[in-house]
Amino acid sequence: MSIASIVVVFVLSWWFCFFLALPFGVSRTENPQSGHDGGAPLRPRIGRKAIYATFGGAVMTLGICYVVMADLISFHTG
């Protein structure tokens, strides 16, 4: 795999893990004020979720690179 392919796989894996982590630990406001969304989380903890997504994306990228480089799944034609 080229460096560009690895970067693309990491970015896609990172976003997958980030969207997967978003609903974890969400608690809503019981009595929202007027003009506030009732479904908005009290503390979204986006930074923590981004860190988790980075580790998850790295693990997924390593796994995908291993599968491709070990020729378990081949993308070569011919």
C-alpha positions as a Python dict, from the first residue, in 0.01 Angstrom:
ca = {
    (1, 'M'): (0, 0, 0),
    (2, 'S'): (121, 348, -76),
    (3, 'I'): (135, 626, 184),
    (4, 'A'): (-162, 797, 18),
    (5, 'S'): (-370, 478, 47),
    (6, 'I'): (-282, 441, 413),
    (7, 'V'): (-378, 803, 482),
    (8, 'V'): (-712, 757, 306),
    (9, 'V'): (-783, 436, 499),
    (10, 'F'): (-693, 609, 828),
    (11, 'V'): (-918, 908, 757),
    (12, 'L'): (-1211, 685, 669),
    (13, 'S'): (-1149, 464, 973),
    (14, 'W'): (-1119, 771, 1198),
    (15, 'W'): (-1453, 911, 1086),
    (16, 'F'): (-1617, 571, 1124),
    (17, 'C'): (-1489, 540, 1482),
    (18, 'F'): (-1577, 902, 1561),
    (19, 'F'): (-1939, 863, 1452),
    (20, 'L'): (-1952, 535, 1641),
    (21, 'A'): (-1829, 705, 1961),
    (22, 'L'): (-2060, 1008, 1947),
    (23, 'P'): (-2361, 862, 2130),
    (24, 'F'): (-2157, 713, 2419),
    (25, 'G'): (-2194, 891, 2753),
    (26, 'V'): (-2461, 1135, 2636),
    (27, 'S'): (-2695, 1276, 2900),
    (28, 'R'): (-2967, 1522, 2811),
    (29, 'T'): (-3094, 1829, 2992),
    (30, 'E'): (-3403, 1744, 3195),
    (31, 'N'): (-3561, 2090, 3173),
    (32, 'P'): (-3414, 2283, 2879),
    (33, 'Q'): (-3447, 2660, 2878),
    (34, 'S'): (-3652, 2834, 2616),
    (35, 'G'): (-3466, 2835, 2284),
    (36, 'H'): (-3237, 2543, 2375),
    (37, 'D'): (-3258, 2203, 2209),
    (38, 'G'): (-3385, 1937, 2446),
    (39, 'G'): (-3176, 1669, 2275),
    (40, 'A'): (-2845, 1854, 2308),
    (41, 'P'): (-2600, 1679, 2543),
    (42, 'L'): (-2493, 1846, 2868),
    (43, 'R'): (-2124, 1767, 2816),
    (44, 'P'): (-2050, 1632, 2467),
    (45, 'R'): (-1680, 1552, 2546),
    (46, 'I'): (-1583, 1583, 2180),
    (47, 'G'): (-1209, 1587, 2257),
    (48, 'R'): (-1223, 1257, 2442),
    (49, 'K'): (-1425, 1101, 2163),
    (50, 'A'): (-1175, 1230, 1904),
    (51, 'I'): (-892, 1063, 2099),
    (52, 'Y'): (-1086, 736, 2112),
    (53, 'A'): (-1151, 766, 1737),
    (54, 'T'): (-779, 820, 1676),
    (55, 'F'): (-686, 501, 1858),
    (56, 'G'): (-969, 307, 1695),
    (57, 'G'): (-881, 441, 1351),
    (58, 'A'): (-515, 347, 1401),
    (59, 'V'): (-607, -10, 1501),
    (60, 'M'): (-845, -44, 1207),
    (61, 'T'): (-583, 98, 968),
    (62, 'L'): (-320, -146, 1094),
    (63, 'G'): (-563, -434, 1049),
    (64, 'I'): (-661, -330, 699),
    (65, 'C'): (-296, -276, 599),
    (66, 'Y'): (-206, -620, 730),
    (67, 'V'): (-489, -785, 536),
    (68, 'V'): (-393, -607, 213),
    (69, 'M'): (-15, -650, 246),
    (70, 'A'): (-42, -1018, 345),
    (71, 'D'): (-248, -1072, 28),
    (72, 'L'): (-539, -1217, 222),
    (73, 'I'): (-754, -993, 3),
    (74, 'S'): (-602, -900, -331),
    (75, 'F'): (-704, -595, -528),
    (76, 'H'): (-476, -676, -823),
    (77, 'T'): (-637, -775, -1150),
    (78, 'G'): (-487, -1010, -1399),
}
